[in-house]
Each structure stands twice: as C-alpha cells, then as structure tokens.
Amino acid sequence: MENNSWAITEGDGPLVAAAIHSGHAVRDEIADLLALDHDERLREEDPFTDQWARVAANRLIGQKSRFEVDLNRPRSKAVYISPEDAWGLQVWKSAPPQSLIDASLAIHDAFYKDLHRFLSGLVKRYERVVIYDLHSYNHRRNDPDGEHADPELNPEINLGTRTMYRRRWVTVVDRFLEDLRGFDFQGRHLDVRENVKFFGGHFSKWIHQEFPSSACVLSIEVKKMFMDEWTGQPDTESVEAVKQAIQSTVGGVLEELSKL
C-alpha cells in the first residue's frame, strides 16, 4: 500500500523494517510557513534509513518530513509548535493555523490505523513478528567544525528496548546485540549498546501496547558517523556497511523468534 505520506511493502516472513523518519517532503502550505530551510530540516531527519530497510521483505517507509508530522511521537506532540518541541529550532515563521495542524494530525491517525491493519495481518500469518525501527542521530550539534559528542554517551548504535517487556523477548534482543557486535564493520567492531541515549519512541511503545505478546520492536539508532550531518553528504561505503551490519543480524533474530 502506498500514498504520499508513507509506503508499505508487504512481503514474506515475520520481519518488518521501518524507516518512519526517512521522508523529507512537506505539503505546500507547510513549506510556505516553515522558518527552516532544506538543510536545517534534513539535519534532523533520518536520511538513508530507507535504504537500510531493504534488509526485510516487509517494509514501512515514511515519505513526509517529521516537521510536517512526527510519526514517532504521540498524537498530542506529533506537530512541533514551539522550539522546545524541536531541539530549540524556530520551526514556524508565524503560528500555524489550526486547520494546518488538524490536517497533519489526520495523517498521524491514518498512519496508525494502517499500521494496525498491516501488523494484524502479519501476526495472523506468523503469530509473532519482529520490527526493526530504524533511525539515525546527530552527534555534532553545536558546530560543524567542532568536537564530536562524548562517545561514552553516544554509541555508534544504540538499541532502545524500554518500551517492551524485555524478558518476553530476551533471546531475540540478546542475539541481535551479539551478532551486531560481532560484525566486521570496515575492519573493526561497532560500539553497540542498549538504552544509553535512546529508549524507543511512541512508534515502538504503541506497537508493544497493541501487540504485547506478538510483536517485538527493536529501536535501532545509528550515530551519523556514516555521513556529514551538516551538509547531508553520505559516505556511501559507510552507508552500505551499516546496511550490511543490520543485515547480518536477520538470520539470528529469526532463528530465535522461531524458538519462542
């Protein structure tokens, strides 16, 4: 299923890959009111995560910018209004009219309705599913030429699992971490840690509430060490290497899922 806000590809198997922050498009009426330019918006979006989602036959790709509607936040926070909602950024030239906000919230409502339909069908077929919730994050926020954020507090890959009942999915989670840490990433091993900087957002929380015993969401945040977060330029070899690293976990995760 596809519309201009998200695209769902339905394939075989109990694995879903989601890249709900990969989109950059905004409606014309929003573009006219935004105080942010193309580069400022792109800096807070998650480019290239849609490429990583190709590790799964079932895919969910966001096509709208999070500055139109953030699908990883609850409905009450899905439209950024104040700078506090958006990393201190002044999002709007002037306050957006309620009609614009309502139209964005309608997208949020429709997305979660479609998500429920999609996952219900997979659960009916496979009983249990795993969702790779793919994101990326900035680590050079203060200055394009400044120091990188403290690596002790900013792992290269942060796995968020606090929205799930972890004991139910412990073998799946631990196998994912083990295989990702063991992957040969351009001649070294990635710094992969759990719940250091991110814990899982509304998307994973909603799924775990709606499908508590049948859906396991692994919220995967990749530090933007694969690109220049200020210019948006990728290191294409690193983008592909991240995809291969994620791909390396699929067999083990599905093996553990089949044992449950």
Buried (B, 14 or more C-beta within 10 A) or exposed (E): EEEEBBBBBEEEBBBBBBBBBBBBEBBEEBBEBBEBEEEBBBBBBBBBBBBBBBBBBBBBBBBBBBBBBBBBBEEEEBBBEEEEBBEEBEBBEEEBEEEBBEBBBEBBEEBBEBBBEBBEEBBEEBEBBBBBBBBBBBBBBEEEEEEEBEEEEBBBBBBBBBBBEBEBBEBBBBBBBEBBBBBEBEEEEBBBBBBBBBBBBBBBBBBBEBBEEBBBBBBBBBBBBBBEBBEBEBEEEBBBBBBBBBBBBBEBBBEBBEEE
